[in-house]
Amino acid sequence: MVTVAGPEQAGMPTPARWARVLRFLRRRPFFVTAVALGAALRLIAMLGYRPAMWFNDSYEYVSVALHPRPHPIRPDGYGFWLLILKPFHSFAMVVFTQHLMGLATAVLIYALLRRRFGLPDWGATLATMPVLFDAYQIQLEQLIMSDSMFTLLIVGLTVLVLWHRRPTWRVGAAVGLLLALTALTRSIGLPILAVVVVYLLVKRTGWRPIVAVVAACGVPVAAYMAWFAAVHGQFALTQSDGLILYMRTAKFADCKEIKPDLQREQDLIPLCNNPSREHHPFSQIYLWYSGEGEVLHRWGTEKFDRTVNETAGRFAKRAILAQPGDYLSAVAGDLMRSFRWDRPVFPDANTWNQYQFFAKGVNSGDPVRLLMSPPKWPSYHGTVDRDMVAYERGRASTRVYWPWATMMERYQRVAYLPGLGLGLALLAGFAGVVARWRTLGGPAVLPLLAASALVVAPAATAEFDYRYLLPAAPLAFLAAAIVLRRGLRPRPAAQAPAGAAGPTARRSGERAAPMAVTSPEPGTAAEPEPAAGTPAVRTGAVRRPGSAPEPATDPGPAPRSGPARRPEPEPEAGAGEPAAAP
């Protein structure tokens, strides 16, 4: 007998499968619509600016992809991603993957809020709005830059930690690997390891997942640092941390306050003579610009040299210790700038313009205009323009196309997240964490601390830049959504039957524990002995109503499924959070 495989057996899509897919989409109308609109905006950006847009840092990433080496200024994680995509020889393919990363970030946030915290479709969708619709987020994805990849990684590891109430060591290893990739993409991601470990310790997840996190993160990072040491002679991720901290302090550093020793600290003296310190409104000029204000060239060697980096770092630390008020004032000024309603030009017009969609001169009569030709700056074994041609195998100049570029330029004028919006999201998260101090802040504390670190760290160690705020926004809104969800639906305790308010009743924020179905012996501290003449029936008790207590030697009838075992929504306390005391 011959059996003919039907459509379902042959792996063909069946009407039932399509029906399930349609039902899945219909149940999530807000998010499906939002993702579709976000994808359309990204398609318009790709059509308007081909093959990609460029920032000053972009050329070094391309150089690493062409000549793999540990870069002295920044880790190579994103450069290796360009290396993986190199066989396509297409910068358009690179930005396409980055737009997918932006959409994937929104999907992760939505899935966590829906499945783990029970938000409705519209509520979880609201938390993804900054990722899906912020024009500067879309423009950053169109740039050859590491920020989109960094954002996806840090949101991904946060979602993975919060998804599992009691993470196993395998989950811990996955989190550690994501942390390693985050740190190797941008070095500011390494301190997030401490945030994750402290969170797991507070939630009492056990030592196995914590050890797995540290080991899985430490091994790849240590291997990269060993490679860096073999090339540059220093066991580190970069050779720029001291120089960047010097840049932070150069604007206010005063050697009359620092008082370096003229005999033992002669290497610090060249950094003191800076007569133009008071004439520049931003600090980046002391590191990235040549000319007035920049004094690092006085060493007569490469700026990002090991010796120069160590000397600049020592000078910066001395300046902070000698002038703590000036340092805190500089940091506070950058933090206040982070939460402004408007978006003024900063640090200078050249940097600010690289975050903008441009459409000047592009109209129906001039559909194509060359926006930017690659510069001829020197690079590793070549020049920037030759590197771009070698990667693309053709011309890689950015061209602007009408009407798509005009649409994005006008969209960016109005559709972006103001700094005040980010500040309100952080404020809502902190308010919720403080209100839940008995449970040590609950699950919202992890994305809240990660977002705060991403906002504060650049202001404390470098200088404010608008693109540094974008990776913090998804985490800030995730934390705000978690703490505000109690106002989106009734508390689980409100659904309990009348009279179920005893010690065995489950309250909002408590975890289902085995003790919820076992009744302590009468007269113990857990429950007072009932008065004479009262039935031996307690709230949520597992004995039959009106039945007499069994002797102590007899465990009694098997516990029945009662109100205490009824399925309820996810607990509010978060991953591994201990139940609150009655």
N, C-alpha and C positions, 0 to 999 in steps of 0.2 A: 504494500500500500504506500502510495506516495503522498506526503504531506506538504502542502504549499504554504510557505510562510506568509502570514498576513502583513498588512502595513505596519502594525505595532511590533510584530516579531522582527521585521526587517529594519527596525530603527527609524521608520518614517514617522513624521509628526502626525498625530491623529487628532480628530476633532475634540476628543476629550482633553488632550494635552493643551490644545489651543484654548479651550474653555477654561482650564485651570489657570493658564497664564493671564487671560483676560480678567478672571475673577481676582487674581492677585493684584493686577494693576488698578482695577476699579475700587478695591478697598483702600487704595492709597492715592486718591486723586490729587491732593495738594502736592505731595512730593513728586509724583510722576510729572505733573505740570511744571514744577519748579526745575526739575532736572532737564526736561526738554527745553525750556527757555534758556537755562544756563548753557546747555550744549549749543544752542543756536547762536548765542552771543560769542562763544568761543570759535565757532565756525566763521562768523563774520570777521573776527579778529584775524584768523588765519588767511581769509581771502583778502583782507585789506593790507596786510603787512607780510610780504613774502621775501625770502623764506622764513625769516625770523627777525626779531629786534635784538639790539645789542646794548650791553652795559660795559663799562670799562673793565670789569672783572671777567667778562665773557671770554676774552681772548686768551687769558691764562688757562682757563678750563680746556679750551680747544688745544692749546699747546701740550697740556698733560695727556690728552687723548692721542695726540700724534707722537709724543715722546714720553712714555710713562716714566715717572720719577716722583719721589716725594717732594712736593712743592714747598718751598720755604715759607710761604705766606699763609696758605690755607690747606686743609686736608684734601685728599684726592678722591673722595667718594663720588662726587658729581663728575669729575674728570673720567673716572672709570665707567660711569654710566654712558658718557659720550663715546668712550672706547668700545663698549658693547654695541652701540648703535652705529659705529663707524662703517661696517659693511654696507649700510644703506646709502652712505654718502649723501645725506639729506638733512639739512637743518630743519626743514619742514617736518620731517619725521620726529625729530627731537622735540619740537614744540607741540606736536600732536600728542606724544606720550605725556608731556607735562600738563596739557589740558585734561587728559584722562586722569592724571593724578589729582587734579583739582576736583573733578567730579567724584572720584573714588573717596576723597576726604569727606565730602558731603554724605555719601552713602554710608560710610562707617559711623559718622555721628548719628545719622537717622536710625540706623539699625540698632545701635546701642540704646538710644533713648526709647525706642519702641519695644524692643524685646527685653531689655534688662530693667528699665524703669517705667514702662507702661504708659508713656505719653501718647496722646492721640496723634493722628496723622498731621493735623495742622500744627500742633505744638512742636513736634519733632522737626517739622519742616522749617518753622521759624528759626530754630537754632542753626540751620544750615544756610540761611540767607547770606551771611557775610562771605562764605566761600563761593556760593553759586553766582552772586550778582555784583559783588564789589568790582568796579571797573579796574581798580589798581591790582586786585588779585588776578584778573584776567590778563592784564598787561604784563604782570610779572611772569605768568605762565608763557607768554609770548616771547619773553626774553630768554636768551641762553644763560640761565642762572640756576643756582642750586636751590633756591628758596621753595619752589613747588615740591621738589623731592623731599626736602627737609620737613615741610609741613605735613606731608602724607606720613612720613615715618614717625614723627612725634605724636600725631593723632592716632596712628595705628597702634603704637605700643600702649598709649593711654587706654584705648578701647579694649585692648587685649587684657590689660590688668583688671579693668572694671567689669569685664564680661564674666569672669570666673570668680565666684564667691570664695572658693577655696582652691586657688591655683595649685596645680601639681608641679613637680620639678620640670616636666616637659614644657608646660606653659611658661615657667620661669626661664627656661633656656631660650624659648622663642622671644620672650621679652628682652632678654639680654642681647640676643643677636640684633634685634631692632635698635636697641640702645647703641650698640657698636656702630651700626650703619649710620645712625643719627649723628654720633660724634665724629665719624669719618667724613660726613657730609659737611657739617659745620661744627667747629670745635666747641661752640657754645652748647652743643647738645650733651657733652660729657657731664656737666653738673647735674643734669636731669637724672643721672644714675643715683645720686644721693637722694633725690626727691622720691624716686620709686622705692628704694630700699627702706627709707624711713617709713613710707606709707605701708609697706608690707610688714614691717616690724610692729607698727601701731595696730594693724589689723590682725596680728597674731596668726599669720598664715603658716608658721612653722619654718624650720631652718632649711629644709631641702629646697623649696622654691627660691629662697633668698640666695643661697649658695649658687644655685643654677643661674640666677640673674647675673650675679657678680662674675662668675666664671665665664659664662657665654659672652658677656660684654668685654671682660678683661683680656681674653686670649686674642681676639682679632685686633683690639686696640694696641696691645703690647707687641704683637707681631708687626703692625705698621710702624710703631715707634722704634722697634729694632731695625727695621729697614731704613727709617729716617736717620738713625744713629750711624748706620753703615755708610750712608752717603754724606751726611752733614756733620757727623761727629758729636751729636747731641741726642740723648734719648728723650724725644719730645714729639708732639704732633706737628708743631710749627716752629718757626724761628722768627716769629713776629709778635708774640704776646707782650714782650717788654716794650717794643716800639709802639704798639698800639696803646698801651697804658701810658707811655710817655706822651703820646698825642693827647690823651685825656687831660693830662696835668700841665702841658706846656703853656697853655693860655694864662694860667695863674701862678705858675712856679716862680718863686723869687729866691735867689741864692742868698739874699740878706737874711731870709728866714731859714733856709736850709742849712747854711753855714758849713759847706763841705771843707774837709781838712785839706789845706793847700799842699801838703806833702804826701799824704797817703791816698788822697782821692783826686789826683790831678786829672784822671780821665773824665770826671764829672764837670770840670771847668768849662769845656767847650759848649756844654748845654746851658750854661748860665748866661752867656753873652747873647741875649736875644732882645735887641732894642725895639723890635716891632711887636712885642707881645700884646700891647694894649690896642693895636690897630686892627685886629682881625676878629670878626664876630663869631667865628667857628674855629674848631681845633684841628680839623683835618688838614689844614694848610701846612701844619708843622711836620707832617709825615708824607703826604701824597703829592705836594706841590714843590716844585723847585723854584728857588728865588727868594724873595723877601719872606722872612719868618722861618724858613727851613734851614736848620743848621747841621743836620746830620751828615751833609756832604763834607764837613770838615775833617772827617776821619780818612778821607781819600780812598775809600773802598766801597764795595757794594753795600747799599743801605741795609738790606736784610741779611747782614752778616752775623755770625754767632756772637762775636765780641761786641759789636754795636748793639745788638739786641739785649745782651746782658747788662751793658752799661746803661742803656736807656731805661731798662726796667728798674735798676737800682736807683737811678735818679728820680723816677716817678714815685717809688715807694718812699724815698726820703721826702719828697715834696708833699705827699699825702700826710705823713706823720708830722711834718713841720707846719703844715697849713691845713688842718682838718676842716676848718670852717670854710675855706675857699673851695676845697674839694666837694664838700657836701652841698655848697651853693651851686656848683657847676652841675652836679648830679640832679639836684632838685629842679634846676632850670630845664634840663632835658626831659625830666619826668612830666613837668607841667606842660611842656610842648607836646608831649605824647597825647594829651587829653584835650587838646584844643578843638573847638568846633570847626574852625576853618583849616585850610591847608596852605599856609604861606610858603614862599620860596625859602628853602633851607636844605643843605648848608650853603649852596650857591646855585646860581641859575643853571650851570652846566649839569650838575648832578640832578637837580629837580626836573629838568627837561627830559632826562633819560627815563623817567617814570611816566611819561605822558604819551598818549596816542596823538599823532600829528596828522593833520590833513590840509595844512596851508598850501594853497596853490593847486590842490587837486580838485577838479570839477569835471563836468561833462565834456568840456572842451579839451581837458588835459587829463585823460584817464590814468596815465601812469607817470609817476615822477620819482626820480632817484632820491631817496631820503638820505642815505648815508653810505659812502664808500668806506671800505675798511681802511683804517689808518696804516701807516707804514712804520709803526713803532718797532723797535728791535724786540725779538722774542728768542726763545731757546732754540738755537740752531736755525735762525731765520728771521723773518719779519712777520708781523701780524697778518698783513694782506696775503702773503704766500701761504701761511698756515690755513687760513679760511678757504682758499682755493684748493689746497691739498685735501682738506676734509670733505668739501662739497664736490670736488672734481669739476669745478666750474665756478662761475661768478657767484659770490655770496653777498653782494650788496643788497641792502634792504630797499625794496621798491614798494611804493604806496599806490593802492588801486582805489579808484572811485567806483561806486559810492560807498563801499564797505568801510574805508578809512574814515570818511566823513561821519558815518553812523556811529562808529566807536568813539571818535573824538567828541561828538556832542553827547553821547551817552556818559562819558567820563566826567562831564561837567556837573552832573547831578547825581549819578548813581555810584556812590562810594560810602564807606563806613567812616563817619567822622571820629576823631579821637575821643570825643565826648561819649559816643556810643560804646566804644571799647571800655571807657572808664565806668560807665553805668553797669555794664555786664560784670566787670570785676567787683564793683561795689555790691551788686546783688549776690554774687558768690560769697563774698566775705560776710555779708549779713547772714546768709544762711548757715555758713560754717560756725559763726559765733553763736547763733541761736541754738545750734546743736552741739554745744560744747561738751555735753555729757557723753556723747558718742564720738568725741574727738573730731567733729566736723563731718563725719559721714563720707560717702564716696566722692562728693564734690570737691573735697580738699585736694585730691591728686591733680585734676586738670586746673584747678585754681592756682595751686602753687607753681605748676609748670608754666602757666600763662604769665604769672607775676614774674617768674625768673626770666622769661624771654623779654619782658618789658624793662626790667630793672638792670639786667646784666649789661646790655649795650650802653646804657647811660652811665653805669659805674666803671666800665672798663674801656670804652671807646668814645663814642659820641652818638647822639640821636641821628637816626636815619629812618625815613618813612617805611622803607621795606622791612625793617626789623619788627614792625608792629603786626604785619600781616600774619605770620605764623602763630602769634599769640591770640588772635581773634577767635579762631575756631575753638580753642581750649577754653577761653573765657566764656563764650556763649554756651558751650557744653556744661560748664560748671553752673552757670546761671539757670539753665534749663533743669538741671538735676535738683537744685534747691527750690525752684519755683513750682515744681510739678505738684506739690501738695495742694496748690490752689487750683489745679486743673481737674481734679476728680475728688470724690469723697474719700475720707480716710477709711481704711479697711475696718477699723474698730466700729465705725458707724453702721456697718452691715451685720454686726453680731446680734444674736437674739437678745431679748430683754433678760436681764438677770445674769448675763455672762460676763460680769465685770469683776470676777474674783481673781485670785492669784494665777489661775490656769488660763485666764482669757488672754488671747494674743492681742497685743497692742500694735499700733502703727510703728514700724521701725524695728520690731522684734523678729528674731529668726525662729523658725519652727525648731524646737528642741525635743529630744526624746522624753524629757520630763513632763511634756505637755499631756501625755496620755497615761502617766503613772501617778497614782494618788498616794501621797505619804500617809503614814499611819496616823490615826487620830491622836491628838495631843502633842504632836511635834511642833517645832517652831514654824514649819512651813505653813501650817494651817491650825487654828485653834480648835479644840475639841468641841463638838456641838453641844449645846445645852440639853439638859434632860428633857425628854419629851419631844424633841425635834427630830424630824426624819434625818437619817444618815445619808442625805443626798447633797452633794456640793455642786457648785456651779461648774459645769464642764466635767462632772464626775463620770467615771467609766462604768460604775455599778448600775444595775437596774434600779429604777426609782422605787424606793420603799424597801429595798432589800437590806437585810441586816449585815453588819460587817462580818467578814470571815475571821476566823482565828489567825493569830500572827503566823502560825506555822503553815497556814494554807494560803497560797498566793491569790486564791479567788478565781473567779471566771476570767477568761481572756479578755483583754480590753477590746471594746467595740469601737467602730468608727463613729465618732460623735462630732460635735461642733469644733472641738479642738483640733481635729485632723482635716477639716475642710480646706481644700485648696484656696489660697488667697494670692493676691498679686505679690510681685517681688518685694522683699523687705527693703525698707528704706535705708538701712544702716550701711549697705554696700558690701564690697568684697571682704569676706572674712570678718565682718563687724560683730563683736560680741553683743548678745542680747542685753537690753537694759534691765536693771534690777527692778522687780515689782515694787 
